Amino acid sequence: IKKYKKLRKRFDRDLDRVSYAGVYRGNVLDRCICMVRDCFYEARNDGKPVFAVNGTETDLCFNRRFHPEISVEAKFTDVIGCLKGDQGKIDFINKQRFTSFSSEDLFQFENSLDDDAFHSSVNDWMVFLKPLMKKTLDWSLVASALEEGRGTRTNTSSQASKVYRYDKIKHKLMGTDRWEVFLHD
């Protein structure tokens, strides 16, 4: 967002010649979990990555992705602060002059075999790709490109397997209109 703010005047001036869109992770809790587990600088005050077996801090950070045999969880110190900060970034993106999409909407075709979910994803991709295409984009072409990935991610892991002492975080967020919607076991 900082880089965009520096370039915004230039982008806005050239909006008729330049195409860009905002893409963000809509589930802010999932994003916060990921940022803590990967040691993102912006989440440094929100928690630390820990080994799931004993809760001791680890410095695997992003490299955890190359060690699936090791379970790393997010140990939050300020989950609400992380959620508020991340929601602020999404709100900023959605207020810009360009079209924005959540990654969950663009890729919902991967998580379901449902026709409505697939059609919704295709429609979102049509809007996303339209500024990049000089000619009319064919819906069936986009649908055929997405079809191969349809229903390929139906076994997504739960937040409970990614958050240290998940029950405490879940309890903290339950009953809050703003944050409870992001919970999924």
Rosetta blueprint (number, residue, H / E / L):
1 I L
2 K H
3 K H
4 Y H
5 K H
6 K H
7 L H
8 R H
9 K H
10 R H
11 F H
12 D H
13 R H
14 D L
15 L L
16 D L
17 R L
18 V L
19 S L
20 Y L
21 A L
22 G E
23 V E
24 Y E
25 R L
26 G L
27 N L
28 V H
29 L H
30 D H
31 R H
32 C H
33 I H
34 C H
35 M H
36 V H
37 R H
38 D L
39 C L
40 F L
41 Y H
42 E H
43 A H
44 R L
45 N L
46 D L
47 G E
48 K E
49 P E
50 V E
51 F E
52 A L
53 V L
54 N L
55 G L
56 T L
57 E E
58 T L
59 D L
60 L L
61 C H
62 F H
63 N H
64 R H
65 R H
66 F H
67 H L
68 P L
69 E L
70 I L
71 S L
72 V E
73 E E
74 A E
75 K E
76 F E
77 T L
78 D L
79 V H
80 I H
81 G H
82 C H
83 L H
84 K H
85 G H
86 D H
87 Q H
88 G H
89 K H
90 I H
91 D H
92 F H
93 I H
94 N H
95 K L
96 Q L
97 R L
98 F L
99 T L
100 S E
101 F E
102 S E
103 S H
104 E H
105 D H
106 L H
107 F L
108 Q H
109 F H
110 E H
111 N H
112 S L
113 L L
114 D L
115 D H
116 D H
117 A H
118 F H
119 H H
120 S H
121 S H
122 V H
123 N H
124 D H
125 W H
126 M H
127 V H
128 F H
129 L H
130 K H
131 P H
132 L H
133 M L
134 K L
135 K L
136 T L
137 L L
138 D L
139 W H
140 S H
141 L H
142 V H
143 A H
144 S H
145 A H
146 L H
147 E H
148 E L
149 G L
150 R L
151 G L
152 T L
153 R L
154 T L
155 N L
156 T L
157 S L
158 S L
159 Q H
160 A H
161 S H
162 K L
163 V E
164 Y L
165 R L
166 Y H
167 D H
168 K H
169 I H
170 K H
171 H H
172 K H
173 L H
174 M L
175 G L
176 T L
177 D L
178 R L
179 W L
180 E H
181 V H
182 F H
183 L L
184 H L
185 D L
